[in-house]
Every structure is written in structure tokens, then in C-alpha cells.
Amino acid sequence: MLLYVNIVITFEAMKKKEILSWCLFDFAGSGYSAVILTVVFPVYYTQVIVGNQTGVGDLWWGRAVALSMAFVALTSPVLGGIADYGGLRKRFLFIYTISCVCAVGFFTTLSSGMIITGFILTVIANTGFEGGMMFYNSYLPEIAQKEFHGRVSAWGFAMGYAGSFSSLLMALPLAKSSSFNALWVSVAVFFLLFSLPLFIYLPKDTQLRPLHEAVNKKLTGFVKTMKEIWKNTQLRKFLISYFIYQDGTNTVIVFSSIFASTTLGFKSEELIYLFLTVQITAFLGAVIMAKPIDIKGPKSIVMLSLVLWSAVTIATYFVKTKLAFFIVAVAAGFGLGTVQSASRTFFTKFIPNGRESEYFGFYSTIGKTSAVLGPLVFGGISHLTGNQRPAILSIIAFFITGLIMLLFVKDMSSKSK
């Protein structure tokens, strides 16, 4: 009851429509994240389109994810700066979103053996989704007061897990009947429909300037801004740590369903039931840890999550049965919602006023670049050994190294000042 009252009081002090529409975009995009990036389509692409008997499907999937993430990483800082300077943030977000929606719709043209076409459409879809998230994240400091960043960030992730749960429920009967084309269309419509409130209610673009002027301004200032960020010792150490542990997180997300299907023999409907449960625990993690992020500080919460993720990864290596993997996955879900929300909140402590999109461009660069190495390593090891278990061991190093690096970052929360 006290938690409910606290949420209501906090929410009453905020911009209701902006907060709700911002959270709904996380709800909308989570359909893509759950069905396309995590649960159903990775298995469909690796096993139906490519074939994964010798790990070659893992190799191609790793390449598609890595290339899309690399493109987003290389373009986000410049585009973030252009969005801030030229007042184009909402327009860029719309372009990225609609490109993802259209690419997913074109999944209906895929059939067995269309490896390259599937690869290209996956790159376009994932670039649209991941690229748009940079602009989405940049609204957080604008729509919520600084002392509420942790809670609003967690609410966004909580809505995201609710969206994942809803989209997986929608996918279940379609996957059972092997109506995959209908499934891809439903995901595209889901994303488009629930993203509309953001484009209606979030603040309009301001400081409108000609695009060529914005491009020239930010291209010349890109190196200067990068040096500025790099000279901030605490921010630099945080970004290095984030780069490392996020690589492990991203690799787990994009290969978890493939591992469950290929190594443990999960069927499509079993995967959906599994990840429905994971979304519940991830939702609970985001909600339960929302207030502690603000009170205890995001650093301590991130560290706690990384300890949990390290234990989960080690346990996964030894898993032999579906039941055991189910238990491990449930524990991982709780840590997923927590580490993502706390990391985003920690980063907002370093952002100067008026530089949100530009700084979140660099945050996106680090996050997306970190999704390049892990999937390539996992796919490469799986293909070379013909066994996914040795590939799992590579993930442990990312979490442990990131945790050690985070120890040297000063907590910038108000509590530590």
C-alpha cells in the first residue's frame, strides 16, 4: 500500500502524458525485442533460414547483430548532436522506428535458404530499433526531475517487460500453429500502434535550424565533444565498465533462445512460455529495485546485478535439463531489469543540461559497440567447436571484468556527495 501511495504521489508531481507516452514506447518496442531479437525469430533464422547443425546459423546471426550494432555505434554520436542542434530528435526517432516496422513486415517474404535476404532485413530492423532507442533514452532528463530519474527509468523498463509479456502471449498461438508470417506482421503492428502516443505527447522539436547547418556544426564539434567526455575521469571509467559488462548482457539476450533450442531442445511454444516467465521476473526486478536505485545509488545496484549475472552464466554452462535452465533463466530475468535501469540512471548523473541527445549518443555508441564483440565471439566459438557450451564461458569474463572496473567509479548520486 505504501509503495502504491508513493508511486501515485510521485506521478502526480510529474508530466503525466509525457511520462506515460515515454513508457508506452518501451512497451511498444519490447514486442520487437522479445519476439524478433530474443525468442522466436533468432531460432527461425538460424534453424529454418540458415540451418544450425554445425553452428553456421549462430555465425550468421552473430554477424547480423554485430553489423547492425556497429552501424548504430558509429552513427549515434553525430546524429545525437545533430538532433540536439537542429531540433530533429523526434523526427529521427520516427524514421528509425518506421524503418524497423517495415523491415519486420518484410520478414514475410523469407523462406528456407534466403540467408542473405534475411541477413539484410535483420540488419535494417535491428538498426532501426537500436538506433531509435538512443533518441528515446535522451528524453528521460527532460520529462522527469533529477531526483526521480531512477524511478521513471525503472517504470520505463517495467512497461517494457509488460510489453514483452503481452507480445509473447500474442505470439504463442501463432508459433504453435507455425503461422510465422502472421506473427511478424503482428509484431510490426504492435510496435507502430503503441509508439504513436510518444510522437503525439512528447515535447516538440525546438531550436529548428537547417539540416546542413546542424550537420556541419556537429561534425566539426564531434572530436571536441569526444575529448570532453573522455577527460571526465569518472565518466570515462563508467563507460569502460559499461562497455564490458553490457557486452555480456547483449550476448545473453541475442543467443539465449538459440542455446535453449539448439542445445536443450526447447520447442517454439516452450521458449515462449519460458520467456513469458522471464518477463515477469524482469518486471518485478525493475519495479522492486526502482526506489533503491535512487536511495542506495545506481552503482551499488549495478554491482549487485553483475554478481547475479556472473552466477547465472556459470550455472548455465552446467545446465543439462529444461527445468534447470528454466530456473536459471528466471533468476537472470530479475537481474536484467535491474542492471539496465540502474545503468541508464547512473549515466544521467554525468550529463550537462541541454546535451542529453549528444551524451546519450555516446552512451548508445558504447552500448551498441559492446554488442559487436560478444555475438561475434559466441557465434565464432560455437561454429568452430560445433558446441555452444564453450561459447558460454566467454560471457563470464565480460561480467567479472566489468564488475571490477565499476569498483573504481565514484558514485555520482546525491547520497554520495
QUIJOGI-V912225 format. One record per run of one state. SS is the DSSP state (@ for helix, = for strand, . for the rest). FROM is the first residue (numbers start at 1). LEN is the number of residues. Records with the same first field share a line. If there is no record, write none. Layout:
# QUIJOGI-V912225
SS->FROM-LEN / FROM-LEN
This chain:
# QUIJOGI-V912225
.->1-1 / 13-3 / 40-1 / 51-5 / 87-2 / 110-5 / 138-2 / 144-2 / 177-3 / 202-9 / 232-1 / 263-5 / 289-1 / 297-1 / 319-3 / 349-7 / 386-2 / 407-7 / 417-1
@->2-11 / 16-24 / 41-10 / 56-31 / 89-21 / 115-23 / 140-4 / 146-31 / 180-22 / 211-21 / 233-30 / 268-21 / 290-7 / 298-21 / 322-27 / 356-30 / 388-19 / 414-3
